[in-house]
Amino acid sequence: MTDICAVLITAPDADWLASLVHGMVSDRLCATGHISPTRSIYRWAGEVHDTTEALATLRTVTDRVPEISARVKSEHPYEVPSLITVPINDATADYRAWIIEQTSPA
């Protein structure tokens, strides 16, 4: 069985993140991406920051994660982008099949 997962990515700008996700969906790296505003509190360069960011949650197959990671590292405006992969252990059979179909090479 093909493993599916969620990939979480934060960015400073929702429009930039939407453009990144749109490209990844078009290139079949992920089946879908959901973008939400989020408040991030973190330490960077010795200071605590409290900022608004955008959070994308992608649905994909684990085989596509290296390509997603490479694209994020290449295009992301942050020096150290946040990219976290979480396994999806339970999903309906139809949804799992749809993710696999949408991320298969055309």
C-alpha positions as CSV (number, residue, x, y, z in Angstrom):
1,M,0.0,0.0,0.0
2,T,1.3,3.5,-0.9
3,D,1.9,5.7,2.2
4,I,0.2,9.1,2.2
5,C,1.1,12.0,4.4
6,A,0.5,15.7,5.2
7,V,3.3,18.2,4.7
8,L,3.1,21.4,6.7
9,I,4.9,24.5,5.4
10,T,4.8,28.0,6.9
11,A,5.6,31.2,5.1
12,P,5.5,35.0,5.7
13,D,2.9,35.7,3.0
14,A,-0.3,33.8,2.1
15,D,-0.2,34.8,-1.6
16,W,3.4,33.6,-2.0
17,L,2.5,30.3,-0.3
18,A,-0.6,29.9,-2.5
19,S,1.6,30.4,-5.6
20,L,4.0,27.7,-4.3
21,V,1.2,25.3,-3.6
22,H,-0.5,26.0,-6.9
23,G,2.7,25.1,-8.7
24,M,3.1,21.9,-6.7
25,V,-0.5,20.8,-7.4
26,S,0.0,21.6,-11.1
27,D,3.2,19.5,-11.1
28,R,1.4,16.6,-9.3
29,L,3.7,16.8,-6.2
30,C,0.6,17.0,-4.0
31,A,-3.1,16.4,-4.5
32,T,-4.2,19.4,-2.5
33,G,-3.0,22.2,-0.3
34,H,-5.0,24.1,2.3
35,I,-3.7,27.5,3.4
36,S,-4.7,29.1,6.7
37,P,-3.5,32.1,8.6
38,T,-1.5,31.2,11.7
39,R,0.2,33.0,14.6
40,S,3.8,31.9,15.1
41,I,5.8,32.6,18.3
42,Y,9.4,31.5,17.9
43,R,13.0,32.4,18.8
44,W,15.2,33.6,16.0
45,A,18.6,35.3,16.1
46,G,18.4,35.6,19.9
47,E,15.0,37.3,20.0
48,V,11.5,36.0,20.5
49,H,9.2,36.9,17.6
50,D,5.4,36.9,17.5
51,T,4.2,37.1,13.9
52,T,1.4,36.3,11.6
53,E,2.3,33.7,8.9
54,A,0.5,31.5,6.5
55,L,0.4,27.7,7.0
56,A,-0.1,25.3,4.1
57,T,-1.1,21.7,4.7
58,L,-0.5,19.5,1.7
59,R,-1.8,16.0,1.1
60,T,0.6,13.8,-0.9
61,V,2.4,10.4,-1.1
62,T,5.6,10.0,0.8
63,D,7.5,9.3,-2.4
64,R,6.9,12.9,-3.4
65,V,8.2,14.5,-0.2
66,P,11.9,14.8,-1.3
67,E,10.8,16.8,-4.4
68,I,8.5,19.0,-2.3
69,S,11.4,19.6,0.2
70,A,13.8,20.5,-2.6
71,R,11.4,22.9,-4.1
72,V,10.6,24.6,-0.7
73,K,14.4,24.9,0.0
74,S,15.0,26.4,-3.4
75,E,12.2,28.9,-3.5
76,H,11.3,29.8,0.1
77,P,12.1,33.3,1.3
78,Y,13.2,32.0,4.8
79,E,16.7,31.0,5.6
80,V,15.4,28.0,7.5
81,P,11.9,27.1,6.2
82,S,9.6,25.1,8.3
83,L,8.7,21.9,6.5
84,I,7.3,19.0,8.6
85,T,5.9,15.7,7.3
86,V,3.2,13.9,9.3
87,P,2.0,10.4,8.3
88,I,-1.7,9.9,7.6
89,N,-2.4,6.6,9.3
90,D,-6.1,6.5,8.6
91,A,-8.1,7.9,5.7
92,T,-11.1,6.7,3.7
93,A,-10.2,4.4,0.9
94,D,-11.6,6.8,-1.7
95,Y,-9.6,9.8,-0.3
96,R,-6.4,7.8,-0.2
97,A,-7.0,6.6,-3.8
98,W,-7.6,10.2,-4.9
99,I,-4.4,11.4,-3.4
100,I,-2.4,8.6,-5.0
101,E,-4.1,9.2,-8.4
102,Q,-3.5,13.0,-8.3
103,T,0.2,12.6,-7.4
104,S,1.0,9.9,-10.0
105,P,2.9,11.1,-13.1
106,A,0.6,12.0,-15.9
